[in-house]
């Protein structure tokens, strides 16, 4: 989740933080909103990430994206 979701309501970011915190893996989350209070120790929040470097890193196992903005 990146630049399109920087103004997410705190209840939604808290839910996402809760789910990500329950994972056994380390997570890199691109997020520039208010950091949820329930952020896990396995989560690294960054304002910006070089996407190609992250996807090309040998330890990256999964990359989740919002897929872009749909205009009607």
CHARMM internal coordinates of N, CA and C (Angstrom, degrees):
IC EDIT
DIST 1 N 1 CA 1.4440
DIST 1 CA 1 C 1.5113
ANGL 1 N 1 CA 1 C 107.36
DIST 1 C 2 N 1.2619
ANGL 1 CA 1 C 2 N 114.67
DIHE 1 N 1 CA 1 C 2 N 128.66
DIST 2 N 2 CA 1.4542
ANGL 1 C 2 N 2 CA 116.78
DIHE 1 CA 1 C 2 N 2 CA -171.50
DIST 2 CA 2 C 1.5120
ANGL 2 N 2 CA 2 C 114.09
DIHE 1 C 2 N 2 CA 2 C -128.83
DIST 2 C 3 N 1.3281
ANGL 2 CA 2 C 3 N 114.77
DIHE 2 N 2 CA 2 C 3 N -131.25
DIST 3 N 3 CA 1.4543
ANGL 2 C 3 N 3 CA 121.36
DIHE 2 CA 2 C 3 N 3 CA -170.39
DIST 3 CA 3 C 1.5172
ANGL 3 N 3 CA 3 C 113.65
DIHE 2 C 3 N 3 CA 3 C -62.82
DIST 3 C 4 N 1.3213
ANGL 3 CA 3 C 4 N 118.65
DIHE 3 N 3 CA 3 C 4 N -24.57
DIST 4 N 4 CA 1.4535
ANGL 3 C 4 N 4 CA 121.52
DIHE 3 CA 3 C 4 N 4 CA -177.99
DIST 4 CA 4 C 1.5317
ANGL 4 N 4 CA 4 C 111.83
DIHE 3 C 4 N 4 CA 4 C -76.23
DIST 4 C 5 N 1.3239
ANGL 4 CA 4 C 5 N 118.22
DIHE 4 N 4 CA 4 C 5 N -12.14
DIST 5 N 5 CA 1.4562
ANGL 4 C 5 N 5 CA 120.62
DIHE 4 CA 4 C 5 N 5 CA -172.82
DIST 5 CA 5 C 1.5316
ANGL 5 N 5 CA 5 C 110.66
DIHE 4 C 5 N 5 CA 5 C -124.43
DIST 5 C 6 N 1.3074
ANGL 5 CA 5 C 6 N 117.60
DIHE 5 N 5 CA 5 C 6 N 37.32
DIST 6 N 6 CA 1.4628
ANGL 5 C 6 N 6 CA 119.67
DIHE 5 CA 5 C 6 N 6 CA -178.70
DIST 6 CA 6 C 1.5226
ANGL 6 N 6 CA 6 C 112.76
DIHE 5 C 6 N 6 CA 6 C -81.17
DIST 6 C 7 N 1.3321
ANGL 6 CA 6 C 7 N 117.81
DIHE 6 N 6 CA 6 C 7 N -17.80
DIST 7 N 7 CA 1.4517
ANGL 6 C 7 N 7 CA 120.56
DIHE 6 CA 6 C 7 N 7 CA -178.36
DIST 7 CA 7 C 1.5324
ANGL 7 N 7 CA 7 C 112.19
DIHE 6 C 7 N 7 CA 7 C -110.48
DIST 7 C 8 N 1.3155
ANGL 7 CA 7 C 8 N 116.12
DIHE 7 N 7 CA 7 C 8 N 32.62
DIST 8 N 8 CA 1.4569
ANGL 7 C 8 N 8 CA 122.57
DIHE 7 CA 7 C 8 N 8 CA -179.74
DIST 8 CA 8 C 1.5340
ANGL 8 N 8 CA 8 C 110.03
DIHE 7 C 8 N 8 CA 8 C -64.21
DIST 8 C 9 N 1.3172
ANGL 8 CA 8 C 9 N 116.47
DIHE 8 N 8 CA 8 C 9 N 140.92
DIST 9 N 9 CA 1.4634
ANGL 8 C 9 N 9 CA 120.81
DIHE 8 CA 8 C 9 N 9 CA 177.00
DIST 9 CA 9 C 1.5291
ANGL 9 N 9 CA 9 C 109.18
DIHE 8 C 9 N 9 CA 9 C -62.77
DIST 9 C 10 N 1.3206
ANGL 9 CA 9 C 10 N 116.24
DIHE 9 N 9 CA 9 C 10 N 143.91
DIST 10 N 10 CA 1.4725
ANGL 9 C 10 N 10 CA 120.74
DIHE 9 CA 9 C 10 N 10 CA -174.33
DIST 10 CA 10 C 1.5330
ANGL 10 N 10 CA 10 C 112.67
DIHE 9 C 10 N 10 CA 10 C -59.70
DIST 10 C 11 N 1.3213
ANGL 10 CA 10 C 11 N 118.64
DIHE 10 N 10 CA 10 C 11 N -28.42
DIST 11 N 11 CA 1.4668
ANGL 10 C 11 N 11 CA 118.91
DIHE 10 CA 10 C 11 N 11 CA 179.32
DIST 11 CA 11 C 1.5272
ANGL 11 N 11 CA 11 C 110.91
DIHE 10 C 11 N 11 CA 11 C -67.99
DIST 11 C 12 N 1.3284
ANGL 11 CA 11 C 12 N 116.99
DIHE 11 N 11 CA 11 C 12 N -36.99
DIST 12 N 12 CA 1.4695
ANGL 11 C 12 N 12 CA 120.25
DIHE 11 CA 11 C 12 N 12 CA 178.60
DIST 12 CA 12 C 1.5234
ANGL 12 N 12 CA 12 C 110.98
DIHE 11 C 12 N 12 CA 12 C -70.79
DIST 12 C 13 N 1.3332
ANGL 12 CA 12 C 13 N 117.22
DIHE 12 N 12 CA 12 C 13 N -43.56
DIST 13 N 13 CA 1.4704
ANGL 12 C 13 N 13 CA 118.90
DIHE 12 CA 12 C 13 N 13 CA 179.21
DIST 13 CA 13 C 1.5233
ANGL 13 N 13 CA 13 C 110.90
DIHE 12 C 13 N 13 CA 13 C -65.21
DIST 13 C 14 N 1.3252
ANGL 13 CA 13 C 14 N 117.18
DIHE 13 N 13 CA 13 C 14 N -31.96
DIST 14 N 14 CA 1.4560
ANGL 13 C 14 N 14 CA 120.85
DIHE 13 CA 13 C 14 N 14 CA 177.28
DIST 14 CA 14 C 1.5271
ANGL 14 N 14 CA 14 C 111.30
DIHE 13 C 14 N 14 CA 14 C -67.89
DIST 14 C 15 N 1.3249
ANGL 14 CA 14 C 15 N 116.94
DIHE 14 N 14 CA 14 C 15 N -39.44
DIST 15 N 15 CA 1.4709
ANGL 14 C 15 N 15 CA 120.98
DIHE 14 CA 14 C 15 N 15 CA 177.24
DIST 15 CA 15 C 1.5222
ANGL 15 N 15 CA 15 C 110.12
DIHE 14 C 15 N 15 CA 15 C -64.05
DIST 15 C 16 N 1.3269
ANGL 15 CA 15 C 16 N 116.81
DIHE 15 N 15 CA 15 C 16 N -45.16
DIST 16 N 16 CA 1.4704
ANGL 15 C 16 N 16 CA 120.76
DIHE 15 CA 15 C 16 N 16 CA 178.99
DIST 16 CA 16 C 1.5221
ANGL 16 N 16 CA 16 C 110.29
DIHE 15 C 16 N 16 CA 16 C -62.60
DIST 16 C 17 N 1.3357
ANGL 16 CA 16 C 17 N 117.12
DIHE 16 N 16 CA 16 C 17 N -43.64
DIST 17 N 17 CA 1.4668
ANGL 16 C 17 N 17 CA 121.03
DIHE 16 CA 16 C 17 N 17 CA 178.60
DIST 17 CA 17 C 1.5150
ANGL 17 N 17 CA 17 C 111.07
DIHE 16 C 17 N 17 CA 17 C -60.60
DIST 17 C 18 N 1.3246
ANGL 17 CA 17 C 18 N 117.17
DIHE 17 N 17 CA 17 C 18 N -40.07
DIST 18 N 18 CA 1.4535
ANGL 17 C 18 N 18 CA 121.43
DIHE 17 CA 17 C 18 N 18 CA 179.51
DIST 18 CA 18 C 1.5287
ANGL 18 N 18 CA 18 C 111.21
DIHE 17 C 18 N 18 CA 18 C -62.61
DIST 18 C 19 N 1.3149
ANGL 18 CA 18 C 19 N 116.42
DIHE 18 N 18 CA 18 C 19 N -45.33
DIST 19 N 19 CA 1.4724
ANGL 18 C 19 N 19 CA 120.56
DIHE 18 CA 18 C 19 N 19 CA 179.73
DIST 19 CA 19 C 1.5249
ANGL 19 N 19 CA 19 C 110.60
DIHE 18 C 19 N 19 CA 19 C -65.73
DIST 19 C 20 N 1.3265
ANGL 19 CA 19 C 20 N 117.23
DIHE 19 N 19 CA 19 C 20 N -47.62
DIST 20 N 20 CA 1.4642
ANGL 19 C 20 N 20 CA 120.37
DIHE 19 CA 19 C 20 N 20 CA -179.29
DIST 20 CA 20 C 1.5271
ANGL 20 N 20 CA 20 C 111.47
DIHE 19 C 20 N 20 CA 20 C -63.39
DIST 20 C 21 N 1.3225
ANGL 20 CA 20 C 21 N 116.89
DIHE 20 N 20 CA 20 C 21 N -35.20
DIST 21 N 21 CA 1.4673
ANGL 20 C 21 N 21 CA 121.05
DIHE 20 CA 20 C 21 N 21 CA 179.61
DIST 21 CA 21 C 1.5189
ANGL 21 N 21 CA 21 C 112.51
DIHE 20 C 21 N 21 CA 21 C -66.61
DIST 21 C 22 N 1.3235
ANGL 21 CA 21 C 22 N 116.43
DIHE 21 N 21 CA 21 C 22 N -24.01
DIST 22 N 22 CA 1.4675
ANGL 21 C 22 N 22 CA 119.89
DIHE 21 CA 21 C 22 N 22 CA -178.96
DIST 22 CA 22 C 1.5270
ANGL 22 N 22 CA 22 C 112.58
DIHE 21 C 22 N 22 CA 22 C -81.96
DIST 22 C 23 N 1.3231
ANGL 22 CA 22 C 23 N 117.33
DIHE 22 N 22 CA 22 C 23 N -8.59
DIST 23 N 23 CA 1.4649
ANGL 22 C 23 N 23 CA 120.52
DIHE 22 CA 22 C 23 N 23 CA -179.90
DIST 23 CA 23 C 1.5252
ANGL 23 N 23 CA 23 C 110.98
DIHE 22 C 23 N 23 CA 23 C -77.66
DIST 23 C 24 N 1.3257
ANGL 23 CA 23 C 24 N 117.37
DIHE 23 N 23 CA 23 C 24 N 146.46
DIST 24 N 24 CA 1.4645
ANGL 23 C 24 N 24 CA 119.46
DIHE 23 CA 23 C 24 N 24 CA 177.53
DIST 24 CA 24 C 1.5383
ANGL 24 N 24 CA 24 C 112.72
DIHE 23 C 24 N 24 CA 24 C -77.23
DIST 24 C 25 N 1.3268
ANGL 24 CA 24 C 25 N 116.81
DIHE 24 N 24 CA 24 C 25 N -16.19
DIST 25 N 25 CA 1.4637
ANGL 24 C 25 N 25 CA 121.34
DIHE 24 CA 24 C 25 N 25 CA -178.22
DIST 25 CA 25 C 1.5309
ANGL 25 N 25 CA 25 C 110.93
DIHE 24 C 25 N 25 CA 25 C -85.45
DIST 25 C 26 N 1.3414
ANGL 25 CA 25 C 26 N 113.73
DIHE 25 N 25 CA 25 C 26 N 160.22
DIST 26 N 26 CA 1.4637
ANGL 25 C 26 N 26 CA 119.68
DIHE 25 CA 25 C 26 N 26 CA 170.97
DIST 26 CA 26 C 1.5176
ANGL 26 N 26 CA 26 C 107.46
DIHE 25 C 26 N 26 CA 26 C -79.21
DIST 26 C 27 N 1.3273
ANGL 26 CA 26 C 27 N 116.28
DIHE 26 N 26 CA 26 C 27 N 142.38
DIST 27 N 27 CA 1.4571
ANGL 26 C 27 N 27 CA 122.12
DIHE 26 CA 26 C 27 N 27 CA -174.72
DIST 27 CA 27 C 1.5239
ANGL 27 N 27 CA 27 C 109.63
DIHE 26 C 27 N 27 CA 27 C -125.48
DIST 27 C 28 N 1.3349
ANGL 27 CA 27 C 28 N 116.37
DIHE 27 N 27 CA 27 C 28 N 134.49
DIST 28 N 28 CA 1.4570
ANGL 27 C 28 N 28 CA 122.26
DIHE 27 CA 27 C 28 N 28 CA 170.80
DIST 28 CA 28 C 1.5215
ANGL 28 N 28 CA 28 C 106.24
DIHE 27 C 28 N 28 CA 28 C -106.35
DIST 28 C 29 N 1.3286
ANGL 28 CA 28 C 29 N 116.75
DIHE 28 N 28 CA 28 C 29 N 121.70
DIST 29 N 29 CA 1.4543
ANGL 28 C 29 N 29 CA 122.10
DIHE 28 CA 28 C 29 N 29 CA -176.11
DIST 29 CA 29 C 1.5167
ANGL 29 N 29 CA 29 C 108.13
DIHE 28 C 29 N 29 CA 29 C -119.72
DIST 29 C 30 N 1.3306
ANGL 29 CA 29 C 30 N 116.11
DIHE 29 N 29 CA 29 C 30 N 117.01
DIST 30 N 30 CA 1.4611
ANGL 29 C 30 N 30 CA 119.43
DIHE 29 CA 29 C 30 N 30 CA 175.14
DIST 30 CA 30 C 1.5160
ANGL 30 N 30 CA 30 C 107.01
DIHE 29 C 30 N 30 CA 30 C -83.17
DIST 30 C 31 N 1.3229
ANGL 30 CA 30 C 31 N 115.67
DIHE 30 N 30 CA 30 C 31 N 112.11
DIST 31 N 31 CA 1.4535
ANGL 30 C 31 N 31 CA 121.46
DIHE 30 CA 30 C 31 N 31 CA -176.09
DIST 31 CA 31 C 1.5199
ANGL 31 N 31 CA 31 C 108.80
DIHE 30 C 31 N 31 CA 31 C -155.91
DIST 31 C 32 N 1.3312
ANGL 31 CA 31 C 32 N 116.57
DIHE 31 N 31 CA 31 C 32 N 130.95
DIST 32 N 32 CA 1.4615
ANGL 31 C 32 N 32 CA 119.41
DIHE 31 CA 31 C 32 N 32 CA -177.99
DIST 32 CA 32 C 1.5258
ANGL 32 N 32 CA 32 C 112.51
DIHE 31 C 32 N 32 CA 32 C -116.64
DIST 32 C 33 N 1.3252
ANGL 32 CA 32 C 33 N 117.29
DIHE 32 N 32 CA 32 C 33 N 14.43
DIST 33 N 33 CA 1.4644
ANGL 32 C 33 N 33 CA 121.28
DIHE 32 CA 32 C 33 N 33 CA 177.09
DIST 33 CA 33 C 1.5199
ANGL 33 N 33 CA 33 C 110.92
DIHE 32 C 33 N 33 CA 33 C -86.80
DIST 33 C 34 N 1.3130
ANGL 33 CA 33 C 34 N 114.82
DIHE 33 N 33 CA 33 C 34 N -167.12
DIST 34 N 34 CA 1.4678
ANGL 33 C 34 N 34 CA 120.86
DIHE 33 CA 33 C 34 N 34 CA 177.56
DIST 34 CA 34 C 1.5294
ANGL 34 N 34 CA 34 C 108.08
DIHE 33 C 34 N 34 CA 34 C -69.32
DIST 34 C 35 N 1.3156
ANGL 34 CA 34 C 35 N 116.38
DIHE 34 N 34 CA 34 C 35 N 127.60
DIST 35 N 35 CA 1.4684
ANGL 34 C 35 N 35 CA 121.34
DIHE 34 CA 34 C 35 N 35 CA -178.22
DIST 35 CA 35 C 1.5255
ANGL 35 N 35 CA 35 C 109.34
DIHE 34 C 35 N 35 CA 35 C -68.86
DIST 35 C 36 N 1.3325
ANGL 35 CA 35 C 36 N 117.29
DIHE 35 N 35 CA 35 C 36 N 125.72
DIST 36 N 36 CA 1.4674
ANGL 35 C 36 N 36 CA 120.41
DIHE 35 CA 35 C 36 N 36 CA 179.52
DIST 36 CA 36 C 1.5310
ANGL 36 N 36 CA 36 C 111.44
DIHE 35 C 36 N 36 CA 36 C -61.65
DIST 36 C 37 N 1.3237
ANGL 36 CA 36 C 37 N 115.56
DIHE 36 N 36 CA 36 C 37 N 148.23
DIST 37 N 37 CA 1.4646
ANGL 36 C 37 N 37 CA 120.69
DIHE 36 CA 36 C 37 N 37 CA 179.93
DIST 37 CA 37 C 1.5230
ANGL 37 N 37 CA 37 C 112.03
DIHE 36 C 37 N 37 CA 37 C -68.46
DIST 37 C 38 N 1.3276
ANGL 37 CA 37 C 38 N 117.41
DIHE 37 N 37 CA 37 C 38 N -25.54
DIST 38 N 38 CA 1.4612
ANGL 37 C 38 N 38 CA 121.41
DIHE 37 CA 37 C 38 N 38 CA -175.46
DIST 38 CA 38 C 1.5326
ANGL 38 N 38 CA 38 C 112.28
DIHE 37 C 38 N 38 CA 38 C -95.67
DIST 38 C 39 N 1.3069
ANGL 38 CA 38 C 39 N 117.38
DIHE 38 N 38 CA 38 C 39 N 27.82
DIST 39 N 39 CA 1.4754
ANGL 38 C 39 N 39 CA 120.96
DIHE 38 CA 38 C 39 N 39 CA -179.22
DIST 39 CA 39 C 1.5297
ANGL 39 N 39 CA 39 C 109.22
DIHE 38 C 39 N 39 CA 39 C -68.02
DIST 39 C 40 N 1.3246
ANGL 39 CA 39 C 40 N 115.88
DIHE 39 N 39 CA 39 C 40 N 133.48
DIST 40 N 40 CA 1.4568
ANGL 39 C 40 N 40 CA 120.88
DIHE 39 CA 39 C 40 N 40 CA -178.29
DIST 40 CA 40 C 1.5114
ANGL 40 N 40 CA 40 C 112.96
DIHE 39 C 40 N 40 CA 40 C -81.64
DIST 40 C 41 N 1.3087
ANGL 40 CA 40 C 41 N 116.36
DIHE 40 N 40 CA 40 C 41 N 162.82
DIST 41 N 41 CA 1.4624
ANGL 40 C 41 N 41 CA 121.24
DIHE 40 CA 40 C 41 N 41 CA 179.42
DIST 41 CA 41 C 1.5234
ANGL 41 N 41 CA 41 C 111.90
DIHE 40 C 41 N 41 CA 41 C -72.25
DIST 41 C 42 N 1.3326
ANGL 41 CA 41 C 42 N 117.10
DIHE 41 N 41 CA 41 C 42 N -12.80
DIST 42 N 42 CA 1.4629
ANGL 41 C 42 N 42 CA 121.24
DIHE 41 CA 41 C 42 N 42 CA 179.36
DIST 42 CA 42 C 1.5253
ANGL 42 N 42 CA 42 C 112.10
DIHE 41 C 42 N 42 CA 42 C -89.70
DIST 42 C 43 N 1.3391
ANGL 42 CA 42 C 43 N 117.88
DIHE 42 N 42 CA 42 C 43 N 2.20
DIST 43 N 43 CA 1.4566
ANGL 42 C 43 N 43 CA 121.72
DIHE 42 CA 42 C 43 N 43 CA -175.92
DIST 43 CA 43 C 1.5188
ANGL 43 N 43 CA 43 C 110.84
DIHE 42 C 43 N 43 CA 43 C -110.78
DIST 43 C 44 N 1.3244
ANGL 43 CA 43 C 44 N 115.48
DIHE 43 N 43 CA 43 C 44 N 130.66
DIST 44 N 44 CA 1.4624
ANGL 43 C 44 N 44 CA 121.87
DIHE 43 CA 43 C 44 N 44 CA 173.11
DIST 44 CA 44 C 1.5218
ANGL 44 N 44 CA 44 C 106.45
DIHE 43 C 44 N 44 CA 44 C -112.99
DIST 44 C 45 N 1.3267
ANGL 44 CA 44 C 45 N 117.01
DIHE 44 N 44 CA 44 C 45 N 118.00
DIST 45 N 45 CA 1.4633
ANGL 44 C 45 N 45 CA 121.97
DIHE 44 CA 44 C 45 N 45 CA 178.63
DIST 45 CA 45 C 1.5215
ANGL 45 N 45 CA 45 C 108.26
DIHE 44 C 45 N 45 CA 45 C -97.03
DIST 45 C 46 N 1.3287
ANGL 45 CA 45 C 46 N 115.08
DIHE 45 N 45 CA 45 C 46 N 132.62
DIST 46 N 46 CA 1.4621
ANGL 45 C 46 N 46 CA 121.11
DIHE 45 CA 45 C 46 N 46 CA 179.74
DIST 46 CA 46 C 1.5229
ANGL 46 N 46 CA 46 C 109.30
DIHE 45 C 46 N 46 CA 46 C -133.27
DIST 46 C 47 N 1.3522
ANGL 46 CA 46 C 47 N 116.71
DIHE 46 N 46 CA 46 C 47 N 144.49
DIST 47 N 47 CA 1.4660
ANGL 46 C 47 N 47 CA 121.14
DIHE 46 CA 46 C 47 N 47 CA 176.04
DIST 47 CA 47 C 1.5178
ANGL 47 N 47 CA 47 C 111.67
DIHE 46 C 47 N 47 CA 47 C -70.71
DIST 47 C 48 N 1.3060
ANGL 47 CA 47 C 48 N 116.44
DIHE 47 N 47 CA 47 C 48 N -33.01
DIST 48 N 48 CA 1.4605
ANGL 47 C 48 N 48 CA 120.91
DIHE 47 CA 47 C 48 N 48 CA -177.39
DIST 48 CA 48 C 1.5169
ANGL 48 N 48 CA 48 C 108.83
DIHE 47 C 48 N 48 CA 48 C -148.48
DIST 48 C 49 N 1.3335
ANGL 48 CA 48 C 49 N 116.24
DIHE 48 N 48 CA 48 C 49 N 142.21
DIST 49 N 49 CA 1.4590
ANGL 48 C 49 N 49 CA 121.81
DIHE 48 CA 48 C 49 N 49 CA 179.51
DIST 49 CA 49 C 1.5174
ANGL 49 N 49 CA 49 C 107.51
DIHE 48 C 49 N 49 CA 49 C -135.82
DIST 49 C 50 N 1.3384
ANGL 49 CA 49 C 50 N 118.83
DIHE 49 N 49 CA 49 C 50 N 132.75
DIST 50 N 50 CA 1.4643
ANGL 49 C 50 N 50 CA 119.44
DIHE 49 CA 49 C 50 N 50 CA 172.93
DIST 50 CA 50 C 1.5353
ANGL 50 N 50 CA 50 C 108.96
DIHE 49 C 50 N 50 CA 50 C -69.33
DIST 50 C 51 N 1.3260
ANGL 50 CA 50 C 51 N 115.78
DIHE 50 N 50 CA 50 C 51 N 101.33
DIST 51 N 51 CA 1.4633
ANGL 50 C 51 N 51 CA 121.49
DIHE 50 CA 50 C 51 N 51 CA -170.75
DIST 51 CA 51 C 1.5240
ANGL 51 N 51 CA 51 C 113.46
DIHE 50 C 51 N 51 CA 51 C -56.47
DIST 51 C 52 N 1.3141
ANGL 51 CA 51 C 52 N 118.10
DIHE 51 N 51 CA 51 C 52 N -43.33
DIST 52 N 52 CA 1.4724
ANGL 51 C 52 N 52 CA 119.98
DIHE 51 CA 51 C 52 N 52 CA -179.47
DIST 52 CA 52 C 1.5193
ANGL 52 N 52 CA 52 C 111.61
DIHE 51 C 52 N 52 CA 52 C -63.83
DIST 52 C 53 N 1.3266
ANGL 52 CA 52 C 53 N 117.13
DIHE 52 N 52 CA 52 C 53 N -38.45
DIST 53 N 53 CA 1.4679
ANGL 52 C 53 N 53 CA 120.59
DIHE 52 CA 52 C 53 N 53 CA 178.00
DIST 53 CA 53 C 1.5212
ANGL 53 N 53 CA 53 C 110.99
DIHE 52 C 53 N 53 CA 53 C -66.02
DIST 53 C 54 N 1.3270
ANGL 53 CA 53 C 54 N 116.09
DIHE 53 N 53 CA 53 C 54 N -41.73
DIST 54 N 54 CA 1.4653
ANGL 53 C 54 N 54 CA 120.29
DIHE 53 CA 53 C 54 N 54 CA 179.65
DIST 54 CA 54 C 1.5291
ANGL 54 N 54 CA 54 C 111.18
DIHE 53 C 54 N 54 CA 54 C -64.34
DIST 54 C 55 N 1.3288
ANGL 54 CA 54 C 55 N 116.49
DIHE 54 N 54 CA 54 C 55 N -47.01
DIST 55 N 55 CA 1.4669
ANGL 54 C 55 N 55 CA 120.04
DIHE 54 CA 54 C 55 N 55 CA -178.91
DIST 55 CA 55 C 1.5266
ANGL 55 N 55 CA 55 C 111.70
DIHE 54 C 55 N 55 CA 55 C -68.36
DIST 55 C 56 N 1.3255
ANGL 55 CA 55 C 56 N 117.43
DIHE 55 N 55 CA 55 C 56 N -28.92
DIST 56 N 56 CA 1.4517
ANGL 55 C 56 N 56 CA 120.95
DIHE 55 CA 55 C 56 N 56 CA -179.36
DIST 56 CA 56 C 1.5173
ANGL 56 N 56 CA 56 C 114.55
DIHE 55 C 56 N 56 CA 56 C -87.01
DIST 56 C 57 N 1.3287
ANGL 56 CA 56 C 57 N 117.29
DIHE 56 N 56 CA 56 C 57 N -4.91
DIST 57 N 57 CA 1.4667
ANGL 56 C 57 N 57 CA 120.40
DIHE 56 CA 56 C 57 N 57 CA -178.16
DIST 57 CA 57 C 1.5248
ANGL 57 N 57 CA 57 C 110.16
DIHE 56 C 57 N 57 CA 57 C -69.93
DIST 57 C 58 N 1.3114
ANGL 57 CA 57 C 58 N 116.59
DIHE 57 N 57 CA 57 C 58 N 139.59
DIST 58 N 58 CA 1.4691
ANGL 57 C 58 N 58 CA 121.68
DIHE 57 CA 57 C 58 N 58 CA -175.77
DIST 58 CA 58 C 1.5358
ANGL 58 N 58 CA 58 C 113.20
DIHE 57 C 58 N 58 CA 58 C -62.72
DIST 58 C 59 N 1.3399
ANGL 58 CA 58 C 59 N 118.11
DIHE 58 N 58 CA 58 C 59 N -23.96
DIST 59 N 59 CA 1.4612
ANGL 58 C 59 N 59 CA 120.73
DIHE 58 CA 58 C 59 N 59 CA -178.93
DIST 59 CA 59 C 1.5316
ANGL 59 N 59 CA 59 C 113.54
DIHE 58 C 59 N 59 CA 59 C -92.42
DIST 59 C 60 N 1.3269
ANGL 59 CA 59 C 60 N 117.64
DIHE 59 N 59 CA 59 C 60 N -4.40
DIST 60 N 60 CA 1.4636
ANGL 59 C 60 N 60 CA 119.81
DIHE 59 CA 59 C 60 N 60 CA 178.82
DIST 60 CA 60 C 1.5264
ANGL 60 N 60 CA 60 C 109.04
DIHE 59 C 60 N 60 CA 60 C -74.51
DIST 60 C 61 N 1.3219
ANGL 60 CA 60 C 61 N 115.48
DIHE 60 N 60 CA 60 C 61 N 124.04
DIST 61 N 61 CA 1.4686
ANGL 60 C 61 N 61 CA 121.56
DIHE 60 CA 60 C 61 N 61 CA -178.58
DIST 61 CA 61 C 1.5195
ANGL 61 N 61 CA 61 C 112.00
DIHE 60 C 61 N 61 CA 61 C -107.21
DIST 61 C 62 N 1.3335
ANGL 61 CA 61 C 62 N 117.53
DIHE 61 N 61 CA 61 C 62 N -28.14
DIST 62 N 62 CA 1.4561
ANGL 61 C 62 N 62 CA 121.96
DIHE 61 CA 61 C 62 N 62 CA -175.86
DIST 62 CA 62 C 1.5190
ANGL 62 N 62 CA 62 C 108.72
DIHE 61 C 62 N 62 CA 62 C -151.02
DIST 62 C 63 N 1.3219
ANGL 62 CA 62 C 63 N 115.72
DIHE 62 N 62 CA 62 C 63 N 138.70
DIST 63 N 63 CA 1.4655
ANGL 62 C 63 N 63 CA 121.52
DIHE 62 CA 62 C 63 N 63 CA 176.98
DIST 63 CA 63 C 1.5201
ANGL 63 N 63 CA 63 C 106.99
DIHE 62 C 63 N 63 CA 63 C -126.85
DIST 63 C 64 N 1.3287
ANGL 63 CA 63 C 64 N 117.29
DIHE 63 N 63 CA 63 C 64 N 120.12
DIST 64 N 64 CA 1.4620
ANGL 63 C 64 N 64 CA 121.97
DIHE 63 CA 63 C 64 N 64 CA -179.29
DIST 64 CA 64 C 1.5197
ANGL 64 N 64 CA 64 C 108.32
DIHE 63 C 64 N 64 CA 64 C -111.57
DIST 64 C 65 N 1.3161
ANGL 64 CA 64 C 65 N 116.22
DIHE 64 N 64 CA 64 C 65 N 132.84
DIST 65 N 65 CA 1.4562
ANGL 64 C 65 N 65 CA 121.66
DIHE 64 CA 64 C 65 N 65 CA 179.72
DIST 65 CA 65 C 1.5246
ANGL 65 N 65 CA 65 C 109.81
DIHE 64 C 65 N 65 CA 65 C -131.30
DIST 65 C 66 N 1.3160
ANGL 65 CA 65 C 66 N 115.40
DIHE 65 N 65 CA 65 C 66 N 157.40
DIST 66 N 66 CA 1.4581
ANGL 65 C 66 N 66 CA 119.06
DIHE 65 CA 65 C 66 N 66 CA 177.81
DIST 66 CA 66 C 1.5305
ANGL 66 N 66 CA 66 C 110.56
DIHE 65 C 66 N 66 CA 66 C -78.89
DIST 66 C 67 N 1.3112
ANGL 66 CA 66 C 67 N 118.79
DIHE 66 N 66 CA 66 C 67 N -12.31
DIST 67 N 67 CA 1.4637
ANGL 66 C 67 N 67 CA 122.48
DIHE 66 CA 66 C 67 N 67 CA 174.18
DIST 67 CA 67 C 1.5132
ANGL 67 N 67 CA 67 C 114.74
DIHE 66 C 67 N 67 CA 67 C 84.65
DIST 67 C 68 N 1.2840
ANGL 67 CA 67 C 68 N 119.11
DIHE 67 N 67 CA 67 C 68 N 1.17
DIST 68 N 68 CA 1.4601
ANGL 67 C 68 N 68 CA 121.20
DIHE 67 CA 67 C 68 N 68 CA 178.30
DIST 68 CA 68 C 1.5094
ANGL 68 N 68 CA 68 C 112.73
DIHE 67 C 68 N 68 CA 68 C 102.51
DIST 68 C 69 N 1.3094
ANGL 68 CA 68 C 69 N 115.14
DIHE 68 N 68 CA 68 C 69 N 170.75
DIST 69 N 69 CA 1.4544
ANGL 68 C 69 N 69 CA 122.74
DIHE 68 CA 68 C 69 N 69 CA -177.96
DIST 69 CA 69 C 1.5161
ANGL 69 N 69 CA 69 C 109.55
DIHE 68 C 69 N 69 CA 69 C -92.14
DIST 69 C 70 N 1.3203
ANGL 69 CA 69 C 70 N 117.53
DIHE 69 N 69 CA 69 C 70 N 131.49
DIST 70 N 70 CA 1.4583
ANGL 69 C 70 N 70 CA 122.11
DIHE 69 CA 69 C 70 N 70 CA 177.66
DIST 70 CA 70 C 1.5256
ANGL 70 N 70 CA 70 C 108.25
DIHE 69 C 70 N 70 CA 70 C -95.99
DIST 70 C 71 N 1.3070
ANGL 70 CA 70 C 71 N 116.80
DIHE 70 N 70 CA 70 C 71 N 121.82
DIST 71 N 71 CA 1.4663
ANGL 70 C 71 N 71 CA 122.85
DIHE 70 CA 70 C 71 N 71 CA 178.17
DIST 71 CA 71 C 1.5138
ANGL 71 N 71 CA 71 C 109.41
DIHE 70 C 71 N 71 CA 71 C -98.48
DIST 71 C 72 N 1.3070
ANGL 71 CA 71 C 72 N 118.25
DIHE 71 N 71 CA 71 C 72 N 131.68
DIST 72 N 72 CA 1.4717
ANGL 71 C 72 N 72 CA 122.08
DIHE 71 CA 71 C 72 N 72 CA 175.51
DIST 72 CA 72 C 1.4981
ANGL 72 N 72 CA 72 C 110.65
DIHE 71 C 72 N 72 CA 72 C -101.13
END
COOR INIT
IC SEED 1 N 1 CA 1 C
IC BUILD
